[in-house]
Amino acid sequence: MINKVIGTGLYNVSDVASLAAVSSRDVRHWAFGYRYKRDKQQHFVNAVWRRDFADIDEDVLSFADLLEVRFIKIFREKGVSLYAVRQAARLASEHFNSNHAFSIQRFRTDGVRIFSEIEELGSSRLYDLNRNNYTIRSIVEDSLYKGIEFGDVFAKRWYPMWPSRSVVIDPERNFGKPTIAAAGIPTAALAQGFLVEKSVSRVAAWFEISPKLVRAALKYEKIEEESLRAA
């Protein structure tokens, strides 16, 4: 197991829900599928994509899975129906031969065409965007990839406080936990140090970094401003 997760990130459902700012219920439904009962019959809805550790009987997710959740969240916030998202994930997966199609750099350009194909397969009811490709283009090119840095093909790291690059989520650093980019220290460790020491300067001295980096960690971890001022 440990060899499999090195460089891929390692998260549970609660981690992903917190990082992507969605409910744990949505994470479970999108990443694992779910059962429901209708007319006394049990039904199962498949996951939107195949997660990296689907062969492991645990609630384990990767960095690529985390980004898929983030992408789906943005589509949903912009009015794209979950049905259309599922169709886009299926078509893109076939098109790119990948389980994590939204995380592929080419989706930034091909995604608009994929959603156009979905419209042609059904009706405008597939998503509530008034059949406006410019709206889809804006989602794909702007909102979807803010703070995402790509390798040759796949997304390789995410700066969640973009345009600030002070905090990074990188599967090759600290198993993908939020990390101060310049220092390699998890933001949670700095936040915990502050809660103990009640002093930004002491935490900075303790970890041998600048107070500015400690404050970046506290901002990311949503430490109350009153606590900062008290320091």
C-alpha positions in Angstrom: 0.0 0.0 0.0 2.7 2.5 1.0 4.6 2.1 -2.3 1.3 2.7 -4.2 0.6 6.0 -2.5 4.0 7.6 -2.7 3.7 10.5 -5.1 -0.1 10.1 -5.6 -1.3 11.8 -2.4 -3.3 10.1 0.3 -6.7 11.4 1.7 -9.8 10.1 3.4 -13.3 11.3 2.6 -13.2 14.0 5.3 -9.8 15.3 4.0 -11.2 15.7 0.5 -14.4 17.3 1.7 -12.4 19.9 3.6 -9.9 20.6 0.9 -12.4 20.9 -1.9 -15.0 22.6 0.3 -17.9 20.2 -0.4 -19.9 17.9 1.8 -18.6 14.4 2.7 -21.9 13.1 1.3 -21.1 14.6 -2.1 -17.6 13.2 -2.0 -18.9 9.7 -1.3 -21.6 9.9 -3.9 -19.3 11.2 -6.6 -16.2 9.0 -5.8 -17.8 5.8 -4.6 -21.3 5.7 -6.0 -24.4 5.2 -3.8 -27.5 3.1 -3.3 -31.0 4.3 -3.1 -34.4 2.6 -2.9 -37.3 3.4 -5.2 -40.6 1.4 -5.6 -39.2 -1.1 -3.1 -36.3 -1.8 -5.4 -32.6 -1.2 -4.6 -30.7 0.8 -7.1 -27.0 1.7 -7.4 -25.5 4.8 -9.0 -22.0 4.4 -10.2 -19.2 6.8 -9.2 -18.6 9.6 -11.6 -15.0 8.3 -12.3 -12.9 5.4 -11.2 -10.8 6.4 -8.3 -7.1 5.4 -8.1 -7.5 3.0 -5.1 -10.8 1.5 -6.2 -9.3 -2.0 -5.8 -8.7 -1.3 -2.1 -11.6 -1.8 0.2 -11.0 1.5 2.1 -12.2 5.1 1.8 -8.9 6.2 0.3 -8.5 8.9 -2.4 -5.6 10.3 -4.3 -4.6 13.8 -5.4 -6.1 13.2 -8.8 -9.3 12.1 -7.1 -9.3 15.3 -5.0 -9.0 17.4 -8.1 -11.9 15.5 -9.8 -14.1 16.4 -6.8 -13.0 20.0 -7.0 -13.8 20.1 -10.8 -17.2 18.5 -10.3 -17.9 21.0 -7.5 -17.1 24.0 -9.9 -19.3 22.6 -12.7 -22.2 22.1 -10.3 -21.8 25.6 -8.9 -21.9 27.0 -12.4 -25.2 25.2 -13.1 -24.0 22.1 -15.0 -26.3 19.2 -14.1 -24.7 16.2 -12.5 -26.0 14.1 -15.4 -24.1 16.3 -17.8 -21.0 16.1 -15.6 -21.3 12.3 -15.6 -21.6 12.2 -19.4 -18.7 14.6 -19.8 -16.5 12.4 -17.5 -17.5 9.3 -19.5 -16.8 10.8 -22.9 -13.6 12.5 -21.8 -12.4 9.3 -20.2 -12.8 7.5 -23.5 -11.3 10.4 -25.4 -8.2 10.6 -23.3 -8.0 7.0 -22.2 -7.8 8.1 -18.5 -9.8 7.6 -15.4 -9.2 11.2 -14.4 -10.1 13.0 -17.6 -10.8 16.5 -16.0 -7.2 16.5 -14.7 -5.7 16.2 -18.1 -4.3 19.4 -19.7 -6.1 18.8 -23.0 -9.5 18.9 -21.3 -8.8 22.7 -21.1 -9.3 22.9 -24.8 -11.3 19.8 -25.7 -13.7 20.1 -22.8 -15.9 22.7 -24.6 -16.3 20.3 -27.6 -17.1 17.5 -25.2 -19.9 19.4 -23.6 -21.1 20.4 -27.1 -21.3 16.7 -28.0 -23.4 16.1 -24.9 -25.9 18.8 -26.0 -26.2 17.1 -29.4 -27.0 13.8 -27.7 -29.8 15.1 -25.6 -31.5 18.4 -25.1 -30.9 21.7 -23.4 -32.2 20.0 -20.2 -28.8 18.4 -19.8 -27.5 21.5 -18.2 -28.9 24.9 -17.3 -26.6 27.1 -19.4 -29.0 28.1 -22.2 -26.9 26.2 -24.7 -24.2 28.9 -24.4 -20.7 27.6 -25.3 -19.1 30.8 -24.2 -20.3 30.0 -20.6 -18.9 26.5 -20.8 -15.6 27.9 -22.2 -15.4 30.3 -19.3 -15.8 27.5 -16.8 -13.3 25.3 -18.5 -10.6 27.9 -19.2 -10.9 30.1 -16.1 -12.7 28.8 -13.1 -11.7 25.1 -13.4 -8.0 25.5 -13.5 -7.2 28.5 -11.3 -4.1 27.6 -9.2 -3.6 24.3 -11.0 -0.1 23.6 -12.3 0.3 20.9 -15.0 3.1 18.5 -15.9 3.2 17.3 -19.5 -0.2 15.7 -19.3 -1.7 15.7 -15.8 -2.2 18.2 -13.1 0.7 17.9 -10.7 0.0 20.4 -7.9 -2.6 22.9 -6.7 -2.1 26.3 -5.1 -5.4 26.6 -3.2 -4.9 30.3 -2.2 -4.3 31.4 -5.7 -2.9 33.9 -6.9 -0.8 33.4 -3.8 1.6 30.5 -4.1 2.5 30.3 -0.4 0.5 27.1 0.2 0.7 24.2 -2.1 -1.0 20.8 -2.3 1.5 18.6 -4.0 1.2 14.7 -4.0 5.0 14.5 -3.9 5.2 16.5 -0.7 3.9 15.4 2.7 1.5 12.9 1.0 -0.4 15.8 -0.6 -1.2 17.6 2.6 -1.4 21.4 2.4 2.2 22.6 2.8 4.0 25.9 2.9 5.7 25.8 -0.5 8.8 27.7 0.5 9.5 25.7 3.6 8.0 22.2 3.1 6.1 22.4 6.4 2.5 21.2 6.6 0.2 24.1 7.4 -1.5 22.0 10.0 1.7 21.7 11.9 2.2 25.4 12.0 -1.4 26.0 13.0 -1.0 23.5 15.8 2.2 25.2 16.9 0.4 28.5 17.1 -2.5 27.1 19.1 0.1 25.9 21.6 2.4 28.8 21.7 -0.1 31.6 21.0 2.7 33.5 19.2 3.5 33.9 15.6 7.0 34.9 16.3 7.7 31.9 18.6 6.3 29.5 16.0 8.4 31.1 13.3 11.6 30.8 15.5 10.6 27.2 16.4 10.4 26.1 12.7 13.1 28.5 11.5 10.9 30.3 9.0 9.6 33.9 8.6 6.5 35.1 10.5 5.0 35.8 7.1 5.0 32.1 6.3 3.4 31.2 9.6 0.7 33.8 8.9 0.1 32.2 5.5 -0.4 28.8 7.2 -2.8 30.3 9.7 -4.8 32.1 7.0 -5.1 28.8 5.1 -6.1 26.9 8.2 -8.7 29.7 9.0 -7.3 30.6 12.4 -9.5 33.4 13.6 -8.2 37.0 13.1 -8.8 37.7 16.8 -6.3 35.0 17.6 -3.7 36.5 15.2 -4.2 39.9 16.8 -3.8 38.5 20.2 -0.5 37.1 19.2 
